[in-house]
């Protein structure tokens, strides 16, 4: 929960939730530590700028995200998802790419 706005940033599974999506969270940090990406199942991937304390991007994955990593300079986020559809690539997610 964001303590200033009281918005939910990340929801953890409720007791008794057993679906793979309810229990699947992926987190990736950029090498310089300025960005973090959080995937909540197949619902959304949020890219946060930790220095500016803001969401840079909200992405919609094409399936259940099972891994993520940033490239070396934090410009691109790569995510693997369980899906039959091909993934798009080449969309910059860094702070200068809004």
C-alpha positions in Angstrom: 0.0 0.0 0.0 1.3 3.5 -0.9 1.3 5.2 2.6 0.7 8.6 1.2 -2.2 8.0 -1.2 -3.4 4.7 0.5 -3.6 3.1 -3.0 -2.8 -0.6 -3.2 0.5 -1.1 -5.0 0.8 -4.8 -4.7 -1.9 -7.3 -3.5 -0.7 -10.4 -1.8 -2.9 -13.5 -2.0 -5.6 -13.9 0.5 -5.5 -16.9 2.8 -6.9 -19.9 0.9 -6.2 -18.5 -2.6 -4.5 -21.3 -4.4 -4.5 -20.4 -8.1 -1.2 -20.0 -9.8 -2.0 -16.4 -10.7 -2.9 -15.5 -7.1 0.5 -16.8 -6.0 2.7 -15.6 -8.9 4.6 -12.4 -8.3 7.8 -11.5 -10.2 10.1 -8.6 -9.3 13.0 -7.3 -11.3 15.4 -4.4 -10.4 17.5 -2.4 -12.9 21.2 -2.7 -12.4 21.5 0.8 -11.0 18.6 0.2 -8.6 16.6 3.1 -9.9 13.8 1.0 -11.4 11.7 -1.9 -10.2 9.2 -3.9 -12.2 6.5 -5.9 -10.4 4.3 -8.5 -12.2 1.2 -9.7 -10.5 0.2 -12.9 -12.3 -1.1 -12.1 -15.7 -2.9 -8.9 -14.6 -0.3 -6.2 -14.9 3.4 -5.3 -14.9 4.2 -2.0 -13.2 7.5 -0.3 -13.8 8.3 2.1 -10.9 11.0 4.9 -10.8 12.2 4.5 -7.3 14.1 7.8 -7.3 11.1 9.8 -8.4 8.6 7.6 -6.5 6.2 7.2 -9.4 4.8 4.6 -11.8 6.4 5.0 -15.2 4.5 2.3 -17.1 1.6 -0.1 -16.5 1.9 -2.9 -19.0 -0.5 -5.7 -19.8 1.2 -9.1 -20.2 -0.1 -11.6 -22.7 -0.1 -14.4 -20.1 1.2 -15.5 -16.7 4.5 -13.7 -16.2 7.2 -16.2 -15.1 10.3 -14.1 -15.3 11.6 -10.6 -15.9 14.9 -8.7 -16.3 16.0 -5.3 -17.3 18.7 -4.7 -19.9 22.0 -3.3 -18.7 21.1 0.4 -18.8 17.4 0.0 -17.7 15.9 1.0 -21.0 14.2 -2.2 -21.8 12.3 -4.7 -19.6 12.2 -8.3 -20.9 9.4 -10.6 -19.5 8.7 -14.2 -20.2 5.0 -15.3 -20.1 3.1 -18.5 -20.4 1.2 -17.8 -23.6 0.7 -19.1 -27.1 0.8 -15.7 -28.7 4.1 -14.0 -29.6 5.4 -11.3 -27.4 6.1 -7.8 -28.6 9.5 -6.3 -28.0 11.2 -3.0 -28.5 9.1 -0.8 -26.2 11.4 1.3 -24.0 10.4 1.5 -20.3 13.2 3.7 -18.9 12.6 7.1 -17.2 13.3 9.0 -20.4 10.8 6.9 -22.4 7.3 8.1 -21.3 
